[in-house]
Amino acid sequence: MGRYYRYKLPPWARRCIFVLERITLPILIFQLLRTIFFVTTFDLILLGLLVCLLVTFYLEWI
């Protein structure tokens, strides 16, 4: 399985990754607060996906 190097991607894809990396944490915090007050299955799934995305960016898998 090959590893994705973000600096080998086209400039537009790199820019999208950097933007996603920047906005993931504020959206995660908002979703966490929303999940605390209004617990639904959709909110829990979305929170889990956002946590996975944040871990992916933190460990630089993408």
ZARO-830506 format. One line per field, with one value per residue (C-alpha): residue number from 1; residue in one letter; x, y, z. Coordinates in Angstrom, 1 decimal, always signed. Layout:
ZARO-830506
k (NUM | ...);
r (A | ...);
xx (X | ...);
yy (Y | ...);
zz (Z | ...);
//
This chain:
ZARO-830506
k (1 | 2 | 3 | 4 | 5 | 6 | 7 | 8 | 9 | 10 | 11 | 12 | 13 | 14 | 15 | 16 | 17 | 18 | 19 | 20 | 21 | 22 | 23 | 24 | 25 | 26 | 27 | 28 | 29 | 30 | 31 | 32 | 33 | 34 | 35 | 36 | 37 | 38 | 39 | 40 | 41 | 42 | 43 | 44 | 45 | 46 | 47 | 48 | 49 | 50 | 51 | 52 | 53 | 54 | 55 | 56 | 57 | 58 | 59 | 60 | 61 | 62);
r (M | G | R | Y | Y | R | Y | K | L | P | P | W | A | R | R | C | I | F | V | L | E | R | I | T | L | P | I | L | I | F | Q | L | L | R | T | I | F | F | V | T | T | F | D | L | I | L | L | G | L | L | V | C | L | L | V | T | F | Y | L | E | W | I);
xx (+0.0 | +1.5 | +1.7 | +0.3 | +2.7 | +0.8 | +3.7 | +3.5 | -0.1 | -1.3 | -1.3 | -5.2 | -5.4 | -2.7 | -4.6 | -7.8 | -6.0 | -4.5 | -7.9 | -9.6 | -6.8 | -7.4 | -11.2 | -11.5 | -10.9 | -13.4 | -16.1 | -15.2 | -15.6 | -19.0 | -20.1 | -19.0 | -21.1 | -24.1 | -23.8 | -23.7 | -26.9 | -28.8 | -27.8 | -28.8 | -27.3 | -26.4 | -24.5 | -22.6 | -21.6 | -20.6 | -18.5 | -16.8 | -15.9 | -14.5 | -12.4 | -11.0 | -10.3 | -8.5 | -6.4 | -5.6 | -4.3 | -2.4 | -0.6 | +0.0 | -1.5 | -2.6);
yy (+0.0 | +3.3 | +6.3 | +9.6 | +12.5 | +15.8 | +17.7 | +15.4 | +16.3 | +19.0 | +22.5 | +22.7 | +19.3 | +20.5 | +23.7 | +21.7 | +19.5 | +22.5 | +24.2 | +21.0 | +20.7 | +24.2 | +24.0 | +20.5 | +21.4 | +24.3 | +22.1 | +19.2 | +21.5 | +22.8 | +19.2 | +18.1 | +20.8 | +20.0 | +16.3 | +17.1 | +19.0 | +17.2 | +13.6 | +11.8 | +8.9 | +11.2 | +13.6 | +10.7 | +9.3 | +12.8 | +13.4 | +10.0 | +10.9 | +14.3 | +12.7 | +10.2 | +13.0 | +15.0 | +12.0 | +11.4 | +15.0 | +14.9 | +11.7 | +13.0 | +10.0 | +12.3);
zz (+0.0 | -1.1 | +1.2 | +0.1 | +0.3 | +0.4 | -1.2 | -4.4 | -4.9 | -7.4 | -5.9 | -5.7 | -3.9 | -1.4 | -0.8 | -0.1 | +2.4 | +4.2 | +4.4 | +5.7 | +8.3 | +9.5 | +9.8 | +11.3 | +14.9 | +15.1 | +13.5 | +15.8 | +18.9 | +17.6 | +16.9 | +20.3 | +22.0 | +19.7 | +20.6 | +24.3 | +24.1 | +21.3 | +21.2 | +18.0 | +16.1 | +13.2 | +15.6 | +17.1 | +13.7 | +12.5 | +15.6 | +15.2 | +11.5 | +12.5 | +15.3 | +12.7 | +10.3 | +13.0 | +14.0 | +10.3 | +9.9 | +13.3 | +12.4 | +8.8 | +7.1 | +4.4);
//
